[in-house]
Amino acid sequence: MKEIKVISPAKVNLYLNVLARRGDGYHEIETIIQAIDLCDEVTLREKEKGIEVSCQNEGVPEGERNLAYRAARLILQETKISKGVGIEIKKNIPPAAGLGGGSSNAAATLAGLNKLWNLNLPERRLIQLATSLGMDVPFFIQGGRAIGRGKGDELTPLKGWSPFWLILVIPEFRVSTKRAYQSLKLDLTKGESQIKIVLKHLEKGDLSSILYNKFEEVMQKKYPRVKMIKERLKSLGITLASMSGSGSAIFGMARSGEEAERIREVIKQEEEVYVAKTWNGGVSVVSWN
Ligand code: ATP
């Protein structure tokens, strides 16, 4: 039986603004998404029929509620082929932390099954399928850095950026994205877009002026831990830090890999902490038997 291994990276939102609630229940957002090299490993094994997901992480469902399961089911429905797959997810990305792990696993499954089953679906088609699975899924097909507009799925890739190191701190609490949006209490009136200004700063390579997360203020009120972590990072020399997605992960930008490692060593007794580097691609197939 054939099997394939796909690397499934996480993301952080360098900038995340929510402009309005939409009539269709979604939100109008603008964001700068950055892929990072904190990665899960998704192994796809051909089987005769059915979809089976296995994952050792307690916070991750194994059945139909798993986004990778839904990705496989969607491909089977779309292509009408009669095959099955076993999906094994080795989780390194903390779930429900605003790092997009579930969405990335779904994108990895789409890209992996496209290879495993020789479907030859073009990237354009994979992106369409990804969009129907969730707003964060299409980003992971291409990865790198991109602007997300609309519901977050209207993507424009950004090129020519310099890599950097991050330190990620994951507080104990987890956040449901749905609840986080509800707590913003937005109406249908659209806030003013800031994306042109953000892009000007980005063109100059000035990341310090763009770090922003609309959810941070409400989350800080509810969970004082967010502020405490940012202050702890500041005391260790990391002045640029922000929450990712709707939380709870907080990332700080380090000046070097050595600095990030040094800080990890200091705070690993206190917090769940990771060091990561920006990642220039999206999900990627690494081995094939
Ligand atoms: P969101 O996309 O809602 O912003 P997130 O980035 O905060 O999510 P995820 O790691 O994607 O976090 O997990 C969100 C929820 O999705 C989890 O609580 C989990 O129940 C569910 N989930 C489904 N499939 C997966 C998966 N393959 N990996 C992780 N979580 C998954």
Residues whose N, C-alpha, C, O or C-beta is under 5 A from the ligand:
A	BS01	ATP	G59 V60 P61 R65 N66 L67 A68 P94 P95 A96 A97 G98 L99 G100 G101 G102 S103 N105 D136 V175 T177 G245 G247
